[in-house]
């Protein structure tokens, strides 16, 4: 698994890279927001556990400063290729939360990020799931919704399986 972002700028930790998995093994890329990291860390752990339960593999995690920054990271993961020139990931899961502030900033961030994430899924013909809680919620409500990560992973795995069944 490779990790991009995190506390050290541009540091990449390689723990096997883009492994050559069997064709049936679903390869997921995670894009995780660092903003409200106490909450997104829990989301990431739940997402990884659920991926393993569903027999999918998280091969790459890209950390971004906030939800607004997710679309570029999603695009980069969708364009990645393995050493044989094949797509590196079958789907991308986004994980983050947008907590309500004193202005409508949270609504603008969530709306535009969600729209661009959906556009990228359509453009690349691959599932990109929205595991972003918010907008319009308190920190406590965000904490209560960390299970959105499991839902996003499950949706990604289901979509990959259903798309594969059409081919």
C-alpha positions as CSV (number, residue, x, y, z in Angstrom):
1,X,0.0,0.0,0.0
2,X,1.2,3.5,-0.7
3,X,0.3,6.5,1.4
4,X,0.4,10.0,0.0
5,X,0.2,13.1,2.0
6,X,0.0,12.9,5.8
7,X,2.1,14.9,8.1
8,X,5.2,14.9,5.9
9,X,4.8,16.7,2.6
10,X,5.2,14.5,-0.4
11,X,6.3,11.5,1.6
12,X,5.3,8.2,0.1
13,X,5.4,5.0,2.2
14,X,5.7,1.9,0.0
15,X,4.5,-1.3,1.5
16,X,4.2,-3.4,-1.5
17,X,3.2,-0.8,-4.1
18,X,0.4,-1.6,-6.5
19,X,0.4,-5.3,-6.0
20,X,-0.5,-7.7,-8.7
21,X,-3.8,-9.1,-7.3
22,X,-6.0,-11.7,-8.9
23,X,-8.4,-10.3,-11.4
24,X,-11.3,-10.9,-9.0
25,X,-9.7,-9.0,-6.1
26,X,-11.2,-5.6,-5.9
27,X,-8.5,-2.9,-5.6
28,X,-9.6,0.3,-3.8
29,X,-8.0,3.7,-3.5
30,X,-8.9,5.8,-0.5
31,X,-8.9,9.6,-0.5
32,X,-9.0,10.8,3.1
33,X,-9.4,14.3,4.4
34,X,-7.0,15.4,7.1
35,X,-9.4,18.2,8.3
36,X,-11.1,17.0,11.4
37,X,-8.6,14.1,11.5
38,X,-9.9,12.8,14.8
39,X,-13.1,11.8,12.9
40,X,-11.6,10.9,9.5
41,X,-9.1,8.6,11.2
42,X,-11.9,6.6,12.7
43,X,-13.6,6.6,9.2
44,X,-10.4,5.4,7.6
45,X,-10.0,2.5,10.1
46,X,-13.7,1.4,9.7
47,X,-13.3,1.6,5.9
48,X,-10.2,-0.5,5.9
49,X,-11.8,-3.1,8.2
50,X,-14.9,-3.3,6.0
51,X,-12.9,-3.6,2.8
52,X,-11.1,-6.5,4.3
53,X,-14.4,-8.1,5.4
54,X,-15.6,-7.7,1.8
55,X,-12.4,-9.3,0.5
56,X,-11.3,-6.0,-1.2
57,X,-7.9,-4.5,-0.9
58,X,-7.0,-0.9,-0.2
59,X,-3.9,-0.5,-2.3
60,X,-3.4,3.2,-2.0
61,X,-4.4,6.0,0.4
62,X,-4.1,9.6,-0.6
63,X,-4.4,12.2,2.2
64,X,-5.7,15.6,1.3
65,X,-6.0,18.7,3.4
66,X,-9.8,18.9,3.2
67,X,-12.9,17.7,1.4
68,X,-12.6,20.5,-1.2
69,X,-9.2,19.1,-2.3
70,X,-10.6,15.6,-3.0
71,X,-11.4,15.8,-6.7
72,X,-7.8,16.3,-7.8
73,X,-6.6,13.3,-5.7
74,X,-9.5,11.2,-7.0
75,X,-8.5,12.0,-10.6
76,X,-4.9,11.1,-9.9
77,X,-5.9,7.7,-8.5
78,X,-8.2,7.0,-11.4
79,X,-5.3,7.7,-13.8
80,X,-2.8,5.5,-12.0
81,X,-1.5,2.4,-13.9
82,X,0.2,-0.7,-12.5
83,X,3.5,-1.9,-13.9
84,X,1.7,-3.8,-16.7
85,X,-0.1,-0.6,-17.8
86,X,-3.5,-1.7,-16.4
87,X,-5.7,0.5,-14.1
88,X,-4.2,0.4,-10.6
89,X,-7.6,0.8,-8.8
90,X,-11.1,-0.5,-9.6
91,X,-12.8,2.2,-7.5
92,X,-12.0,5.2,-5.3
93,X,-13.6,5.8,-1.9
94,X,-13.6,9.3,-0.5
95,X,-13.7,9.8,3.3
96,X,-14.2,13.0,5.1
97,X,-16.6,15.3,7.0
98,X,-17.8,18.8,6.6
99,X,-18.9,20.4,9.8
100,X,-21.2,23.4,10.0
101,X,-19.7,26.8,10.7
102,X,-21.0,30.3,11.2
103,X,-21.4,30.8,7.4
104,X,-22.7,28.7,4.5
105,X,-19.1,27.7,3.6
106,X,-19.8,24.0,4.6
107,X,-22.6,23.7,2.1
108,X,-20.6,25.2,-0.7
109,X,-17.6,22.9,0.0
110,X,-19.7,19.8,0.2
111,X,-21.9,20.5,-2.8
112,X,-19.0,21.3,-5.1
113,X,-16.8,18.5,-4.0
114,X,-19.7,16.0,-4.3
115,X,-20.5,17.2,-7.8
116,X,-16.9,17.0,-9.1
117,X,-16.5,13.6,-7.5
118,X,-19.6,12.4,-9.3
119,X,-18.3,13.9,-12.6
120,X,-15.0,12.1,-12.3
121,X,-16.8,8.8,-11.8
122,X,-18.7,9.3,-15.0
123,X,-15.7,10.6,-16.9
124,X,-13.5,7.6,-16.0
125,X,-16.3,5.0,-15.9
126,X,-15.3,3.8,-12.4
127,X,-17.1,4.0,-9.1
128,X,-16.1,6.9,-6.9
129,X,-18.1,6.7,-3.7
130,X,-19.0,9.5,-1.3
131,X,-18.1,8.7,2.2
132,X,-18.3,12.4,3.3
133,X,-20.6,13.2,6.2
134,X,-22.2,16.7,6.1
135,X,-22.8,19.5,5.5
136,X,-24.9,21.1,8.2
137,X,-23.9,19.0,11.1
138,X,-22.1,19.5,14.4
139,X,-18.9,17.8,15.5
140,X,-21.0,15.4,17.6
141,X,-23.2,14.5,14.6
142,X,-20.1,13.9,12.5
143,X,-18.8,11.6,15.1
144,X,-22.0,9.7,15.1
145,X,-21.7,9.2,11.3
146,X,-18.3,7.7,11.0
147,X,-20.1,4.6,9.7
148,X,-20.5,6.5,6.4
149,X,-17.1,5.0,5.6
150,X,-18.4,1.5,5.7
151,X,-21.3,2.5,3.4
152,X,-18.9,4.1,0.9
153,X,-16.7,1.0,0.8
154,X,-19.7,-1.3,0.4
155,X,-21.1,0.8,-2.4
156,X,-17.7,0.8,-4.2
157,X,-17.4,-3.0,-3.9
158,X,-21.0,-3.6,-5.1
159,X,-20.6,-1.2,-8.0
160,X,-17.3,-2.9,-9.2
161,X,-18.9,-6.3,-9.0
162,X,-22.0,-5.2,-10.9
163,X,-20.0,-3.4,-13.6
164,X,-17.8,-6.5,-14.0
165,X,-20.9,-8.7,-14.4
166,X,-21.9,-6.6,-17.4
167,X,-18.6,-7.1,-19.2
